[in-house]
Structure formats: C-alpha cells, structure tokens
Amino acid sequence: MRRMSLGDRTYSLCAVLIVLMCAIFVAGCSSSEGGSARNPSTAGEQSETSGPPFTLLASPVTFPFESAEAVSKNGASIDTSHVSDGVVSASVTSPAKCKFQVIKGEMTYNYDIPSDGEPIVVPVNMGSGSYTFRVMQNTSGNNYVELQSVDMSVTLKDEFAPFLAANVMCDFDASSAVVAKARELASGAENEGDVLRNIYSWVIENISYDKQKASELASATGYIPDPDATLASGYGICFDYASLTGAMLRSLGIPTKVMTGYVDPDSIYHSWNMVYIDGTWHSVEFSVPANEWTRIDTTFGASGASDTIGSGSGYVDRYSY
C-alpha cells in the first residue's frame, strides 16, 4: 500500500515556547534532526534519488464541509461524510468560545472552532477505529458543555489518507498559491525523491524565521498557520514552515504529517514534518528511505542547524496533523 494526545490542546504553550526558539536560532541551533542543512544550497547538490516515475496529481485532495450531510443540534453541525478519506468537519454558531474535539480511546485532539458559523476541517489522524466527534461550548474558565456529538466506527481508505488531504493545520485548495508553487517545483522531477529535495531546498532557501512574530505570539492562543500567507511574506515560525512544507507535498500526492512536540536543546516546543515517499533521497545531510516515515525539519534547515541531521535524536512527537 502507498501511500496524541492527552487533555486539551494548549496553543498558548506552543506560542510561549516558540519565543525561546528564537534565541536558539540566533545562536545557530546546533542540535536538530531531519531536514536541516549546514549550507542550504547543499540540499540539492551531491544527492541521489531513486524510485518509480513521479506522476502529478490531477488536483489536490480537499474535502470541504458538506452542510447537507451534517448532523446538527444547538447551533453546532458535524459532517462525517469524509471520515474514510481522513477528515471530519464542523461548524458552530455560538455567543461563546467553542472547541471541536476528535477523540479515540484515551487520545483527544482539541481544535478552536470559530463561533460565527465558519466551518473547519480537521484530520481523522489516529487510525481506523471508534471515534467520538463533538463540539464543546465554553461556560466559564476551562469548563465546557457539549453542544453536539457523533460516535462512529471509522475505517480509513488507507493509512495515508489523513496526511494527503487539506485540513485546518495544513490548508490548501486547487486555487492556492502554494499548490501552484509546488507544481512549479515538481516540474521535471523524475521521482518523489526529486520532488522532496526540490521543495525542501526551496523552503529553506526562501523562507526566513520570523522572530518578531514568535515574540508577538508569546501571549496569544489559537494560532493557525496559513501556508499561502507564509509563501507570500517569505517569513514564518516553525508551525508556518511545517504547514507550508506539508501543503506543498500533500498537494502533489506525497503523504506528509505536520508534527508538533519537543526538541533538544532544552525540550523546546517545536513543529516539523514526517514524509513518506515511494522512492529514496540520499545526500550529505539526508538518507530518506523508500516507503518509511522520515523526519524533516525545514525550520532548522533554514537556520543552518546541522549537528544531528538525519539522526532522529532529540525529538519527542506530541501531535500529528
């Protein structure tokens, strides 16, 4: 075949700890893994790729909210018509703050959802099995009450489905600038290793870390990355790097996870990607095997971090989108 979480998702923690990353980047980050490069230009040089011929997708994989398919109650609607494709969506109209939860066993993902009726699409990312999807409304402090919920057994079309489709943390559609840029970078690619190399190299050479944005987000909650905005500005924080890279690769049919968790030094809260290619990419920095999830880190790549490239050490996965 080709192609975590406990408790409430705390965006504020990510925002506060992102600021700490700034000092590491300024100092030249010497402890990172995956897609980082001593010299960004080397990512595309002295490298070898292999694998079957790359075929461009006719269009990116997107599944918008289907209001006609949704079940609704108390102003909240949940659309499960595309759960087998790896996504579920919801909308809510409420005078209070709301969250959309995706629950499987003891694992829960919490997403801030707009209270003005604008829908969000989120991944069904914990494999096949029994899920609960529910919209929760804030009553006071950290207390919430359920507005609507759906329990169902999910059978994914394949294990990669959630990591090929657009979602709120990795957003794109056929008209997105990131899709057009990804297709441009994939032009002439012989295999998926070429595609990965081209996109990784472009991102680390053209997107700069935004220290001011990281500082501003220190006191903010609910940050959602916008790949098109990152592409247009040429700046971003780690979540922006991972979301942009994920959107580009997914739009071309390459399974890609947008990860958040902790990384050395000092267990900084961070974001990166896991990729799965039908082929290989080997270079001075990388050894990306065929048909195996491999970590790449475009943020550290752009900063020039290099000491543990490809080792996989120093990373603790927490959330996967």
C-alpha positions in Angstrom: 0.0 0.0 0.0 1.2 3.5 -0.8 0.7 5.6 0.5 -1.7 12.1 20.8 -2.6 13.5 22.7 -3.8 13.8 26.3 -6.1 16.5 27.5 -6.8 19.9 26.0 -4.6 21.3 23.2 -2.7 24.3 24.6 -1.9 26.7 21.8 -0.6 29.2 24.4 2.1 26.8 25.5 3.3 26.5 21.9 3.3 30.2 21.5 5.3 30.9 24.7 7.9 28.3 23.9 8.3 29.3 20.3 9.8 32.5 21.6 12.5 30.5 23.4 13.4 29.0 20.0 14.4 32.5 18.8 17.5 32.5 21.0 18.4 29.1 19.7 18.1 30.1 16.1 20.1 33.3 16.7 22.8 31.2 18.3 22.8 28.8 15.3 20.9 25.8 16.7 23.4 23.0 17.0 21.0 20.2 18.0 18.3 19.3 15.5 17.2 16.5 13.2 15.8 15.8 9.8 15.6 18.4 7.1 18.3 20.8 8.3 21.3 21.8 6.3 24.8 23.3 7.1 24.5 25.3 3.9 21.0 25.4 2.3 22.4 25.1 -1.2 23.9 21.7 -0.4 20.4 20.2 0.0 20.1 20.0 -3.8 23.7 19.2 -4.6 25.6 15.9 -4.4 22.4 14.0 -3.9 20.9 10.9 -5.4 17.3 10.0 -5.8 15.5 6.9 -7.0 12.1 5.4 -7.4 9.3 5.0 -9.9 8.4 7.9 -12.2 6.6 10.8 -10.5 3.1 11.4 -11.6 1.5 14.8 -10.9 -2.0 14.6 -9.3 -4.8 16.0 -11.5 -5.8 18.1 -8.5 -5.0 18.4 -4.8 -7.0 16.4 -2.2 -9.6 18.6 -0.5 -12.9 17.8 1.2 -14.9 20.9 2.2 -17.6 21.0 4.8 -20.9 19.5 3.4 -23.7 21.2 5.3 -26.3 18.9 3.7 -24.5 15.8 5.1 -24.0 17.3 8.6 -25.9 16.4 11.8 -26.9 19.5 13.7 -28.1 20.4 17.2 -27.8 23.5 19.4 -26.2 25.5 16.6 -23.5 23.0 16.1 -23.1 20.8 13.0 -20.7 17.9 12.4 -20.0 16.5 8.9 -18.7 12.9 8.9 -19.2 12.2 5.2 -15.5 12.1 4.5 -14.1 10.3 7.6 -13.0 7.4 5.5 -10.9 10.0 3.5 -9.2 11.1 6.7 -11.1 14.3 7.6 -14.1 15.4 9.6 -15.5 18.9 9.7 -17.8 21.0 11.9 -19.3 24.4 12.3 -21.0 26.3 15.2 -22.8 29.5 15.8 -22.5 30.4 19.4 -22.1 33.5 21.7 -19.2 31.8 23.5 -15.8 30.3 22.7 -16.1 26.7 21.3 -13.8 23.8 20.6 -14.1 20.8 18.3 -12.9 17.5 19.7 -11.7 14.4 18.0 -11.5 11.5 20.4 -10.3 7.9 20.1 -9.7 5.9 23.2 -7.7 7.9 25.6 -6.4 10.3 23.0 -8.1 13.6 22.4 -7.3 16.4 19.9 -8.9 19.8 20.6 -9.3 22.5 18.0 -10.5 26.1 18.4 -13.5 26.5 16.1 -14.9 29.9 15.0 -18.2 30.7 16.7 -19.6 32.6 13.7 -20.5 29.5 11.7 -17.3 29.3 9.6 -16.5 25.5 9.3 -13.2 23.9 10.0 -11.8 20.6 8.5 -9.6 18.5 10.8 -7.8 15.2 10.4 -9.0 11.8 11.5 -5.5 11.0 12.3 -5.4 8.2 14.9 -6.1 5.3 12.5 -9.2 3.2 12.0 -11.4 2.5 15.0 -14.1 4.0 17.2 -14.2 7.8 17.4 -16.2 10.5 19.1 -16.5 13.9 17.4 -18.0 16.7 19.5 -18.5 20.4 19.6 -18.0 22.0 23.0 -19.0 25.4 24.2 -17.2 27.3 26.9 -19.2 28.2 30.0 -16.6 29.7 32.3 -12.8 29.3 32.8 -11.8 25.9 31.5 -15.3 24.5 31.7 -17.2 23.4 28.6 -20.6 21.9 27.8 -21.4 19.6 24.9 -23.5 21.1 22.1 -23.4 18.2 19.6 -21.5 14.9 19.3 -21.3 11.9 16.9 -20.0 8.4 17.8 -18.9 6.2 14.9 -16.7 3.5 13.8 -14.2 4.7 11.2 -12.5 2.7 8.5 -9.9 4.7 6.7 -9.5 4.1 2.9 -5.8 3.8 3.7 -3.5 4.8 6.5 -2.1 7.7 4.5 -5.5 9.4 3.8 -5.4 11.9 6.7 -1.9 13.0 5.5 -2.8 13.7 1.9 -5.8 15.9 2.4 -6.0 19.5 3.3 -7.1 20.4 6.9 -7.1 23.5 9.2 -3.5 23.0 10.1 -2.3 22.3 6.6 -4.7 24.3 4.4 -4.8 24.5 0.6 -7.1 24.0 -2.4 -6.7 24.0 -6.1 -6.5 27.8 -6.3 -3.9 28.1 -3.6 -0.6 29.8 -4.4 1.3 27.0 -2.5 -0.2 24.5 -4.9 0.9 26.4 -7.9 4.4 26.8 -6.4 4.6 23.1 -5.6 3.7 22.2 -9.1 6.4 24.5 -10.4 9.0 23.0 -8.2 7.9 19.5 -9.2 8.1 20.2 -12.9 10.7 18.0 -14.4 11.0 15.8 -11.3 11.8 12.2 -12.2 10.6 10.7 -8.9 9.3 11.6 -5.5 12.8 11.9 -4.1 13.4 14.7 -6.6 10.1 16.4 -5.5 11.0 16.2 -1.8 14.5 17.6 -2.5 13.2 20.4 -4.6 10.6 21.6 -2.2 12.8 21.2 0.9 15.6 23.1 -0.8 13.2 25.9 -1.9 11.6 26.3 1.5 14.9 26.6 3.5 16.4 29.0 0.9 13.4 31.3 0.6 11.5 31.3 4.0 13.1 33.1 6.9 12.4 32.7 10.6 10.2 35.5 12.0 11.5 36.3 15.4 9.1 39.3 15.8 6.1 37.1 15.0 7.2 34.5 17.6 7.5 37.2 20.2 4.0 38.5 19.4 2.6 35.0 19.7 4.0 34.6 23.2 0.8 35.9 24.7 -1.6 34.6 22.0 -3.7 31.5 21.8 -5.2 29.5 19.0 -2.6 30.3 16.3 -3.4 28.6 12.9 -0.8 28.6 10.2 -1.6 30.0 6.7 0.6 28.4 4.0 -0.3 31.0 1.3 0.5 33.9 3.7 3.8 32.3 4.6 4.7 31.9 0.9 3.7 35.5 0.2 5.6 37.1 3.1 8.7 34.8 3.0 8.7 34.6 6.8 7.3 32.3 9.4 7.6 30.5 12.7 8.2 26.7 13.0 4.5 25.9 12.6 4.4 28.0 9.4 7.4 26.1 8.0 5.8 22.8 8.7 2.4 23.7 7.4 3.8 25.2 4.2 6.0 22.2 3.5 3.1 19.9 4.3 0.7 21.7 2.0 3.2 21.7 -0.9 4.0 18.0 -0.6 0.4 16.8 0.1 -0.9 18.8 -2.9 1.5 16.7 -5.0 0.3 13.4 -3.5 3.2 12.8 -1.1 1.9 11.8 2.4 3.2 14.3 4.9 2.5 14.8 8.6 2.6 18.2 10.3 4.1 17.4 13.7 4.3 19.3 16.9 6.2 18.3 20.0 9.5 18.9 21.8 13.1 19.0 20.6 16.5 19.4 22.1 18.1 21.5 23.3 16.0 22.3 26.4 12.9 20.5 25.1 11.7 23.5 23.1 8.1 23.2 21.8 8.5 22.9 18.0 7.0 21.8 14.7 8.4 19.7 11.8 7.3 17.2 9.2 7.3 13.5 8.6 7.3 12.4 5.0 6.7 9.1 3.2 8.0 8.8 -0.3 7.8 6.0 -2.8 11.5 6.2 -3.6 14.6 7.5 -1.9 16.7 10.6 -1.4 20.3 10.3 -0.3 22.7 13.3 0.2 25.3 14.6 2.6 22.6 15.6 5.0 19.8 13.1 4.3 19.1 9.4 4.0 15.4 9.2 3.2 14.4 5.6 2.6 11.6 4.3 0.5 8.2 3.7 2.0 9.1 4.7 5.5 8.1 7.7 7.6 11.1 10.1 7.7 11.6 13.3 9.7 12.5 16.6 8.0 12.8 19.9 9.7 12.7 22.9 7.4 12.9 25.4 10.3 16.2 24.1 11.5 17.3 23.7 7.9 16.7 27.4 7.2 18.6 28.3 10.4 21.6 26.3 9.4 21.4 23.8 12.3 23.4 20.7 11.4 24.9 18.6 14.1 22.3 15.8 14.3 20.9 15.9 10.7 19.2 12.6 9.9 19.8 11.0 13.3 16.2 11.4 14.6 17.5 12.1 18.0 16.2 14.8 20.3 12.6 14.8 19.1 9.5 13.9 21.1 6.3 13.7 19.0 3.2 15.0 20.6 0.6 15.9 18.0 0.3 14.9 14.4 -2.0 16.8 11.9 
